[in-house]
Amino acid sequence: MKRSSIVPISILLLICALALIPGPRMTTAGGGAINVGDVAWMLTATCLVMLMTPGLSFFYGGMVSLNNVVSTMLQSFSVLWVTVGFSLAFGTSIHGLIGNPATYFMFHHVSDAPDPRLAATIPLLLFALFQLKFAIITPALITGALAERIRFSAYLLFISLFSLFIYAPLAHWTWHPDGFLHKMGVLDFAGGTVVHMSAGFAALVGAMMLGRRKSHVNSESHEPANVPFVILGTGMLWFGWFGFNAGSALAANQTAVLAFATTNTASASAMLAWLALDVLRGNKPSAVGACVGAVVGLVAITPAAGYVTIQSSLIIGVLASSASYLAVHWKSKSTLDDTLDVFPCHGIGGVVGMIATGIFATQGGLITGQWTLFLHHMLALVIVAVFTSGGSYILYKVTDAIIPLRVDHEDEELGLDLTQHGESATTVSGHKVVRPALWPRVIGETVVAAEAADFEPEYQAAGR
């Protein structure tokens, strides 16, 4: 058995063994009264956030090259939350830095009664499941920067480490009542720091450590494999984001409605701003550009959704779209190979969102004449950026020492769909496409069908 397969299998077997350890019975004692309306909304919101993960798969899968679609779409899922992740994020606080891993180990004590400090009107179990969806999609965001060259088994190990040592502490700092950023008064409604900044900076470090793809070194043009996939993914993300942001109110109330409205407005304004910038630079307005702009708007409004007015959300969308657009343009002129612009879109978008929250928050923001919240947000940005970047660097090094992060040049050339998964996104009459030089030609956003001679039987090679 290959060493690269031993590690994930061993982790899964260990988790199964831990599940056999008997724990205390779930109880309904304690907590406050359950509000059935809130429960119904949060069940719906949890499903909406879950929908974002396949939405991200379509969004990323449509933008990579055709021989890496399956690999990119498959790199979006998690299990450690039930084991110890939820406990690290929301367990009894240890000096405001991390939760006690024993508090909810293996979901023990995660009952169907509300927790007055975390979610007063819904079962703690529902709150844990809602937060699980955030923990799933955060490491999945990182994959866009590493696409087309990361080894799948190494990716599994890295996201496990990232979830435990980066995501869980950030969630505790920001969202636990005793977390030190929460006590500082930092406002992060649905994950500007916890989700988007952490993913963005981890993606930046990962892209630098993995190095450039051969196609990037050769300055080959990168065309999306499937523009309709990108559009479909954007629609699913936008739809799911209503659960992501409005659900973070943890109740069916006015705050949820406000978050719903600001989310839609910011995304729409960001999309239009991106298209306008494209036209100003002499480019044609493209569907892919519109989709990227919409997602940037969703990212930026995430920390502010329940704290700003609808009018402010329109401004936030335009500001974030402009900043990310400039960052993408800068990246395209540099040697940084962030395949799908994760750092310019999620990292920069998250930073702009947190700064904007400090400016536009109706309670304590700069627009109210107060400086404290804004300054605390600026300090939080530095702390999160340094922690995530430094921590991710260490985790990449640890992962690479156990399982090499990058595939070899031959596998990269053939594509990760075949070399990592033995599958292909495209088949014609039972045959898989295997020659990258002969993919269907893409002109703008119109795919020109390839000749039948451009396709070969399934790739067969020694040892594959």
Secondary structure, DSSP 8 states (H G I E B T S, - for coil): --HHHHHHHHHHHHHHHHHTS--------SS----HHHHHHHHHHHHHHHHHHHHHHHHHHHHS-GGGHHHHHHS----HIIIIIHHHHHSSEETTTEE-TTTTGGGTT--SS-BTTTBSSS-HHHHHHHHHHHHHHHHHHHHHHHTTTB-HHHHHHHHHHHIIIIIHHHHHHHHSTT-HHHHHT---SS-IIIIIIHHHHHHHHHHHHH---HHHHTT-----S-HHHHHHHHHHHHHHHHHHHHGGG-SSSHHHHHHHHHHHHHHHHHHHHHHHHHHHTT----HHHHHHHHHHHHHHHTTTTTTS-HHHHHHHHHHHHHHHHHHHHHHHHSS---TT-HIIIIIHHHHHHHHHHHHH-TTTSGGGT--HHHHHHHHHHHHHHHHHHHHHHHHHHHHHHHS-SB--HHHHHH-HHHHHHS--S-EETTEE---GGGS-EEETTEEE---GGG--S----TT-
